[in-house]
Amino acid sequence: MPTLKSTLITGSKPETSTLLRVQEQMGLKPGQSMQFMVYEVEFDRKKYYCCWSGGEIKGGETHMTLVGQAAMEALANLPLGNNDALIVQELKLGPTPLRNKIKAALKRAPGNSKICFLGDMQGDLDGHMHAAFNIQPGMLDVAH
């Protein structure tokens, strides 16, 4: 069974207008550093670029929290990976282990893909994502 390992990526930012709205919502000062949940994921000898976004899919439409949208934009703006398509994959807890659901989504996507994992990050999935993605120590900095 191939292992899944993830490393946090720092330095990738969402669009300026989204960043300003997040700073305003969180009461942060302009220029104060923010980290979005964007990762380089190694699985089955391939690399993928993923983010964790708060939100859900309702009636076939994606609804994201402001921070979830910022994480997806930070992923889209990442200078790594394939920019041809951004895959959105909803995650929910259930009988199938979360890591198995993540591996299945990765298997369906070509290597170098960008995948936005969407779900209830502050409720249902809180405390589960870190273990499911097997987060490694250290960071990959792409700031430019």
MIDOSE-1310 file (N, C-alpha, C; in nm, 2 decimals, decimal comma, always signed):
residues 144
mptl	+0,09/-0,12/+0,00/+0,00/+0,00/+0,00/+0,09/+0,12/+0,00; +0,08/+0,21/-0,10/+0,16/+0,33/-0,11/+0,13/+0,42/+0,01; +0,24/+0,48/+0,06/+0,21/+0,58/+0,17/+0,19/+0,72/+0,12; +0,12/+0,79/+0,20/+0,08/+0,93/+0,16/+0,15/+1,02/+0,26
kstl	+0,23/+1,12/+0,21/+0,30/+1,21/+0,30/+0,28/+1,35/+0,25; +0,25/+1,44/+0,34/+0,22/+1,58/+0,30/+0,31/+1,68/+0,37; +0,35/+1,79/+0,30/+0,44/+1,89/+0,35/+0,36/+2,03/+0,33; +0,36/+2,11/+0,44/+0,29/+2,24/+0,43/+0,38/+2,33/+0,34
itgs	+0,31/+2,40/+0,25/+0,37/+2,50/+0,16/+0,34/+2,64/+0,21; +0,44/+2,72/+0,23/+0,43/+2,86/+0,28/+0,46/+2,95/+0,16; +0,40/+3,07/+0,17/+0,44/+3,18/+0,08/+0,34/+3,19/-0,04; +0,25/+3,10/-0,06/+0,15/+3,12/-0,17/+0,03/+3,20/-0,11
kpet	-0,01/+3,29/-0,19/-0,12/+3,38/-0,15/-0,24/+3,38/-0,24; -0,35/+3,41/-0,18/-0,48/+3,43/-0,26/-0,47/+3,56/-0,33; -0,58/+3,59/-0,40/-0,59/+3,72/-0,47/-0,59/+3,83/-0,37; -0,54/+3,95/-0,40/-0,53/+4,06/-0,31/-0,67/+4,10/-0,25
stll	-0,77/+4,10/-0,33/-0,90/+4,14/-0,27/-0,95/+4,04/-0,17; -0,93/+3,91/-0,19/-0,97/+3,81/-0,10/-0,88/+3,82/+0,03; -0,75/+3,84/+0,01/-0,66/+3,86/+0,13/-0,71/+3,97/+0,22; -0,75/+4,08/+0,15/-0,79/+4,20/+0,23/-0,92/+4,17/+0,31
rvqe	-1,01/+4,09/+0,24/-1,14/+4,06/+0,31/-1,11/+3,96/+0,43; -1,01/+3,87/+0,41/-0,98/+3,78/+0,52/-0,92/+3,86/+0,64; -0,83/+3,95/+0,61/-0,76/+4,03/+0,71/-0,87/+4,11/+0,79; -0,96/+4,17/+0,71/-1,07/+4,24/+0,77/-1,16/+4,16/+0,86
qmgl	-1,20/+4,04/+0,81/-1,28/+3,95/+0,89/-1,21/+3,90/+1,02; -1,08/+3,88/+1,01/-1,01/+3,82/+1,12/-0,95/+3,93/+1,21; -0,97/+4,06/+1,17/-0,92/+4,17/+1,25/-0,76/+4,18/+1,25; -0,70/+4,14/+1,14/-0,56/+4,14/+1,12/-0,51/+4,27/+1,06
kpgq	-0,39/+4,31/+1,09/-0,33/+4,43/+1,03/-0,28/+4,40/+0,89; -0,29/+4,49/+0,79/-0,23/+4,46/+0,66/-0,08/+4,43/+0,68; -0,04/+4,33/+0,60/+0,10/+4,29/+0,60/+0,12/+4,18/+0,71; +0,03/+4,16/+0,80/+0,04/+4,05/+0,90/+0,04/+3,92/+0,83
smqf	+0,13/+3,83/+0,86/+0,14/+3,71/+0,78/+0,03/+3,61/+0,81; -0,02/+3,54/+0,71/-0,13/+3,44/+0,72/-0,08/+3,32/+0,65; -0,12/+3,20/+0,70/-0,08/+3,08/+0,64/-0,21/+3,00/+0,61; -0,22/+2,96/+0,48/-0,34/+2,89/+0,43/-0,30/+2,74/+0,42
mvye	-0,39/+2,65/+0,43/-0,36/+2,51/+0,43/-0,34/+2,46/+0,29; -0,22/+2,48/+0,24/-0,18/+2,43/+0,11/-0,06/+2,34/+0,13; -0,07/+2,22/+0,06/+0,03/+2,11/+0,08/+0,08/+2,05/-0,04; +0,20/+2,01/-0,04/+0,26/+1,92/-0,14/+0,24/+1,78/-0,09
vefd	+0,17/+1,70/-0,16/+0,13/+1,56/-0,12/+0,21/+1,46/-0,21; +0,28/+1,37/-0,15/+0,35/+1,26/-0,22/+0,27/+1,13/-0,20; +0,23/+1,07/-0,31/+0,15/+0,95/-0,30/+0,18/+0,87/-0,43; +0,21/+0,74/-0,41/+0,23/+0,65/-0,52/+0,33/+0,70/-0,62
rkky	+0,45/+0,75/-0,57/+0,56/+0,81/-0,65/+0,52/+0,93/-0,73; +0,41/+1,00/-0,70/+0,37/+1,12/-0,77/+0,35/+1,23/-0,67; +0,36/+1,35/-0,72/+0,33/+1,47/-0,63/+0,20/+1,53/-0,68; +0,13/+1,58/-0,58/+0,01/+1,65/-0,60/+0,01/+1,78/-0,51
yccw	-0,07/+1,88/-0,55/-0,07/+2,00/-0,47/-0,22/+2,02/-0,42; -0,23/+2,03/-0,29/-0,37/+2,02/-0,24/-0,39/+2,14/-0,14; -0,52/+2,17/-0,12/-0,55/+2,27/-0,01/-0,67/+2,21/+0,06; -0,69/+2,26/+0,18/-0,81/+2,23/+0,26/-0,89/+2,36/+0,27
sgge	-1,02/+2,35/+0,22/-1,11/+2,46/+0,22/-1,23/+2,43/+0,29; -1,27/+2,52/+0,38/-1,40/+2,51/+0,44/-1,52/+2,54/+0,35; -1,62/+2,45/+0,35/-1,74/+2,47/+0,27/-1,80/+2,34/+0,24; -1,89/+2,35/+0,14/-1,97/+2,23/+0,10/-2,02/+2,24/-0,04
ikgg	-2,06/+2,13/-0,09/-2,12/+2,13/-0,23/-2,27/+2,10/-0,20; -2,35/+2,20/-0,25/-2,50/+2,19/-0,23/-2,56/+2,21/-0,37; -2,64/+2,11/-0,41/-2,71/+2,12/-0,53/-2,62/+2,13/-0,65; -2,50/+2,07/-0,64/-2,40/+2,07/-0,75/-2,32/+2,20/-0,75
ethm	-2,34/+2,29/-0,66/-2,27/+2,42/-0,65/-2,17/+2,42/-0,53; -2,05/+2,47/-0,55/-1,96/+2,48/-0,45/-1,98/+2,61/-0,36; -1,99/+2,59/-0,23/-2,01/+2,71/-0,14/-1,89/+2,70/-0,04; -1,81/+2,81/-0,05/-1,69/+2,81/+0,04/-1,70/+2,92/+0,14
tlvg	-1,63/+2,89/+0,25/-1,61/+3,00/+0,35/-1,51/+3,10/+0,29; -1,50/+3,22/+0,35/-1,40/+3,32/+0,29/-1,26/+3,26/+0,30; -1,22/+3,20/+0,42/-1,09/+3,14/+0,43/-1,07/+3,02/+0,34; -1,18/+2,95/+0,32/-1,17/+2,84/+0,22/-1,15/+2,88/+0,08
qaam	-1,21/+2,99/+0,04/-1,19/+3,05/-0,09/-1,04/+3,10/-0,10; -0,99/+3,16/+0,01/-0,85/+3,21/+0,01/-0,75/+3,10/-0,01; -0,78/+2,98/+0,06/-0,69/+2,87/+0,05/-0,70/+2,81/-0,09; -0,81/+2,81/-0,16/-0,82/+2,76/-0,29/-0,75/+2,85/-0,39
eala	-0,76/+2,98/-0,37/-0,69/+3,08/-0,45/-0,54/+3,07/-0,43; -0,49/+3,05/-0,31/-0,35/+3,03/-0,28/-0,30/+2,90/-0,35; -0,38/+2,80/-0,36/-0,34/+2,68/-0,43/-0,34/+2,71/-0,58; -0,44/+2,78/-0,63/-0,44/+2,81/-0,78/-0,32/+2,90/-0,81
nlpl	-0,28/+2,99/-0,72/-0,17/+3,08/-0,75/-0,03/+3,02/-0,72; -0,03/+2,90/-0,68/+0,10/+2,83/-0,64/+0,18/+2,81/-0,77; +0,31/+2,85/-0,76/+0,40/+2,83/-0,88/+0,44/+2,69/-0,91; +0,38/+2,59/-0,85/+0,41/+2,45/-0,87/+0,28/+2,38/-0,92
gnnd	+0,30/+2,26/-0,98/+0,19/+2,19/-1,02/+0,13/+2,23/-1,15; +0,03/+2,16/-1,19/-0,04/+2,18/-1,32/-0,15/+2,28/-1,31; -0,15/+2,38/-1,38/-0,26/+2,49/-1,38/-0,37/+2,46/-1,47; -0,37/+2,35/-1,55/-0,48/+2,33/-1,65/-0,61/+2,31/-1,58
aliv	-0,61/+2,24/-1,46/-0,74/+2,22/-1,40/-0,72/+2,22/-1,25; -0,83/+2,26/-1,18/-0,83/+2,26/-1,03/-0,95/+2,17/-1,00; -0,91/+2,06/-0,93/-1,02/+1,96/-0,90/-1,07/+1,99/-0,76; -1,20/+2,00/-0,74/-1,26/+2,02/-0,61/-1,32/+1,88/-0,57
qelk	-1,28/+1,84/-0,45/-1,32/+1,71/-0,40/-1,38/+1,73/-0,26; -1,51/+1,70/-0,24/-1,57/+1,71/-0,11/-1,53/+1,60/-0,02; -1,50/+1,63/+0,11/-1,47/+1,52/+0,21/-1,57/+1,53/+0,32; -1,62/+1,41/+0,36/-1,70/+1,40/+0,48/-1,66/+1,28/+0,56
lgpt	-1,68/+1,28/+0,69/-1,65/+1,16/+0,77/-1,76/+1,06/+0,74; -1,73/+0,93/+0,74/-1,82/+0,83/+0,72/-1,76/+0,69/+0,75; -1,82/+0,58/+0,70/-1,76/+0,45/+0,73/-1,63/+0,43/+0,67; -1,60/+0,49/+0,55/-1,47/+0,48/+0,49/-1,37/+0,57/+0,55
plrn	-1,25/+0,52/+0,59/-1,15/+0,61/+0,66/-1,12/+0,73/+0,56; -1,10/+0,84/+0,63/-1,07/+0,97/+0,55/-0,95/+0,95/+0,46; -0,84/+0,89/+0,51/-0,72/+0,87/+0,43/-0,75/+0,79/+0,31; -0,84/+0,69/+0,32/-0,87/+0,61/+0,20/-0,95/+0,69/+0,09
kika	-1,03/+0,79/+0,14/-1,10/+0,88/+0,05/-1,00/+0,97/-0,02; -0,91/+1,02/+0,05/-0,80/+1,11/+0,00/-0,72/+1,03/-0,11; -0,68/+0,91/-0,07/-0,60/+0,83/-0,17/-0,68/+0,80/-0,29; -0,81/+0,77/-0,28/-0,89/+0,74/-0,40/-0,90/+0,87/-0,49
alkr	-0,91/+0,99/-0,43/-0,92/+1,11/-0,51/-0,78/+1,13/-0,58; -0,67/+1,11/-0,51/-0,54/+1,12/-0,57/-0,52/+1,02/-0,69; -0,57/+0,90/-0,67/-0,55/+0,80/-0,77/-0,63/+0,84/-0,90; -0,74/+0,91/-0,88/-0,82/+0,95/-1,00/-0,76/+1,07/-1,07
apgn	-0,67/+1,14/-1,01/-0,61/+1,26/-1,07/-0,47/+1,23/-1,12; -0,44/+1,30/-1,23/-0,30/+1,28/-1,28/-0,20/+1,34/-1,19; -0,07/+1,29/-1,19/+0,03/+1,35/-1,10/+0,04/+1,50/-1,13; +0,09/+1,58/-1,04/+0,11/+1,72/-1,05/-0,03/+1,80/-1,05
skic	-0,14/+1,73/-1,02/-0,27/+1,80/-1,02/-0,28/+1,89/-0,90; -0,37/+1,98/-0,91/-0,41/+2,07/-0,79/-0,55/+2,03/-0,75; -0,56/+1,99/-0,62/-0,69/+1,94/-0,57/-0,73/+2,02/-0,45; -0,85/+2,07/-0,45/-0,90/+2,14/-0,33/-0,99/+2,05/-0,26
flgd	-0,96/+2,01/-0,14/-1,04/+1,92/-0,06/-1,13/+2,02/+0,03; -1,26/+2,00/+0,01/-1,36/+2,08/+0,06/-1,44/+2,01/+0,17; -1,47/+2,08/+0,28/-1,55/+2,01/+0,38/-1,57/+2,10/+0,50; -1,63/+2,05/+0,61/-1,66/+2,12/+0,73/-1,53/+2,12/+0,82
mqgd	-1,43/+2,20/+0,79/-1,30/+2,20/+0,85/-1,31/+2,23/+1,00; -1,41/+2,31/+1,04/-1,41/+2,35/+1,18/-1,51/+2,26/+1,26; -1,58/+2,17/+1,19/-1,67/+2,09/+1,26/-1,63/+1,94/+1,24; -1,71/+1,88/+1,15/-1,69/+1,74/+1,11/-1,54/+1,69/+1,10
ldgh	-1,47/+1,77/+1,02/-1,33/+1,73/+0,98/-1,22/+1,78/+1,08; -1,26/+1,87/+1,17/-1,16/+1,92/+1,27/-1,09/+1,81/+1,35; -0,96/+1,82/+1,34/-0,88/+1,72/+1,42/-0,86/+1,59/+1,34; -0,92/+1,57/+1,22/-0,90/+1,45/+1,14/-0,80/+1,47/+1,02
mhaa	-0,80/+1,59/+0,97/-0,73/+1,62/+0,84/-0,58/+1,60/+0,86; -0,52/+1,65/+0,97/-0,38/+1,64/+0,99/-0,33/+1,49/+0,98; -0,40/+1,40/+1,05/-0,36/+1,26/+1,05/-0,39/+1,20/+0,92; -0,50/+1,23/+0,86/-0,54/+1,17/+0,73/-0,43/+1,20/+0,62
fniq	-0,38/+1,32/+0,63/-0,28/+1,37/+0,52/-0,14/+1,33/+0,56; -0,12/+1,28/+0,68/+0,02/+1,24/+0,73/+0,12/+1,36/+0,71; +0,09/+1,47/+0,78/+0,17/+1,59/+0,77/+0,31/+1,56/+0,83; +0,41/+1,60/+0,75/+0,55/+1,58/+0,79/+0,60/+1,71/+0,85
pgml	+0,71/+1,70/+0,93/+0,77/+1,82/+0,99/+0,84/+1,90/+0,88; +0,85/+2,03/+0,90/+0,91/+2,12/+0,80/+0,81/+2,18/+0,71; +0,86/+2,27/+0,62/+0,78/+2,34/+0,53/+0,85/+2,36/+0,40; +0,77/+2,38/+0,29/+0,83/+2,41/+0,16/+0,79/+2,56/+0,13
dvah	+0,89/+2,65/+0,12/+0,86/+2,79/+0,11/+0,87/+2,83/-0,04; +0,76/+2,88/-0,09/+0,75/+2,93/-0,23/+0,74/+3,08/-0,25; +0,76/+3,15/-0,14/+0,75/+3,30/-0,14/+0,84/+3,36/-0,25; +0,79/+3,45/-0,32/+0,87/+3,52/-0,42/+0,86/+3,67/-0,41
